[in-house]
């Protein structure tokens, strides 16, 4: 493998891994804050037991998220030094703002929150968890602002081969950022909702700690009900925005090679990227036109036409991303999203009729659906980042120009293997511990 | 002062803050297997760090991010050049971070020992390598006219960088020792004192050697500040030694922190206005002028830092105030002894349960054998199923049959 592919693989693996943990932090911190608010309002001890139980799981998850974040930040300099030189002056700004204004506070607050139950007043303790929740979701804003700059660069001025900051406000007002931010934080709530629901469902099935987990299930369910629906809706608008901002990504994720009016929505396709066509496809006529532009006859640009445009704009090159990957990752994500909407609705229906515990099959389905939101976010990021290829910064810098010229493939291999080994061990240990905490149930923490 | 200079000084401040705060973190990690003799003691030592390590590590993330945004060329050259040492540091920081949270989640001895040594390894690697990396900034790296690192791993190690590495490791150990002396049960602090005394002497020697080299390498304009910082560092280490008999552990802790800050400040002052020295050609060194971002970026960063840093410092101060109490070991010891007893009791219950089941099965088998003729193979097979084959039924004869339910999650 070339250094380029190794570095890309490494970034993909480490970032996805990091996000699996972070995404739960985003949503669960909000749920924890709500639970503790409930505890302060009602003064009921059982809410405190609940917060402590979920807090234990949260902390294990959070620790892995924190330490793996460091690796991602340093990777920009280690593997992507030319990218850092090119865009550090503008891409680094939101990264630095995130670290300074959000992460600083968050990491101090989390330490206080976990260990100060009997050391500070209850109100101060509540304020600290709200601080964690707000700062973690606020930190996502700046990190996504950095990512949005790569997707849709704004606010920059390119001088002597370096992208410099020209307009800070534009960077923070990037339209791409808002679609991405809303969709991502909602994904965090979906994951957190399902996490809470699945663990609670396990306890409802085993009929232990009923009261605690009925309450927990309710909180998870309400969260999931709101978040799954809104995530689907926001995803739809995000996709419509892609039709303007990144038509190539949209066309590739829909396997649309030729411009068409009306454009069909392809449900299933066998794609041959070498010949720039689909060998076989099953399509819904005019579906894509409606989805992308809300009109039956709207033309949607195909990849071949866009390739021609880009060659004129950016010079010779191949500007079509990996179509098969994009096409299927998008479908898996959407499929899971719709399944979760359906499953949440059913859960809600039976919960409303107070018959949840009479339907163990439903509870089991909820437990087994826990990996699905994780798969969906992985697919979503795969589509977002691989759909950006061959660009590192859309229209400004090609991915192949961003890697470190002085780092040999051997070094990248070594780091890839080392990270893979360490990350695997940590994931196994974290799963083992989470399993132990869940089976241990609420109550006093074992030392 | 110019915008660039202010920003660079703030980056230096952030990195120094990281070294001071994470310094005792690493020191405690390195001391852990030697100071903590029992499991309870080790858990108590970890307990002193558990609420604060995340807040300490974040300083590195912030310093890195501000360097990235403010001085992208320095960031790119340094990180791609120091690839393998940084990789080791990062891997070490990853495993030590989770070790804090994972260690006490299981009672198995191997599990706990594993995370103890993970903490040790994860602390000693960054302690040594950060020093080497800082030393490299001053002795110079082979950086060419294109701002690219052209050397190999060997170029990072020289007498000076090794001295710097060892010095930082010793300073971190000392800082960790003073931290533990202020945080632990008084019964354990007695054990730390002799270690701290020896550490002080050695550190003082290495620091003097280091000062000699550093003062010589300082840029002509920065001799005074470098000299003053070095003197301060040596004086601080010396006062830790003197104060070891004192009854004010916090003051010792402040002095050991000051020693780290002054040492780092001396190197940064000796460097200024350079960020990384090029050993190939002084003209090719990366400095505050040729690697900074544009004024708007620097302005935004500086503005953000000036607003945020006081707030964060106050917040951190509050955190240390909340957790100011010493960790008392008897409580930890009792808790762990209670756990041990609980574990033993659970085993015993399990064993009794098994034997009761065995008795019941045997009884049933005898009954059925008496009532109807069965194949003779049944009885030995039942024996083979039992987890306690050695137990004789006669031992349990006369005892009331108790059915022990497996532990429910009530």
Interface residues (C-beta under 8 A of the other chain):
Chain A: X59 X60 X63 X64 X66 X67 X68 X69 X70 X71 X73 X74 X76 X77 X78 X79 X81 X82 X84 X85 X87 X88 X89 X90 X91 X92 X93 X95 X96 X97 X98 X99 X100 X101 X103 X104 X105 X107 X108 X109 X110 X111 X112 X114 X115 X116 X119 X120 X159 X162 X164 X165 X166 X168 X203 X206 X208 X209 X404 X405 X406 X407 X411 X414 X415 X418 X419 X422 X423 X426 X429 X430 X432 X433 X436 X437 X439 X441 X446 X447
Chain B: X43 X50 X51 X52 X53 X54 X55 X57 X58 X60 X61 X62 X64 X65 X66 X68 X69 X70 X71 X72 X73 X75 X76 X77 X78 X79 X80 X81 X83 X84 X86 X87 X90 X91 X93 X94 X95 X97 X98 X100 X101 X102 X104 X105 X106 X107 X147 X148 X149 X150 X293 X294 X296 X297 X300 X301 X304 X305 X308 X311 X312 X315 X316 X318 X319 X322 X323 X332 X335 X336 X339 X408 X409 X410
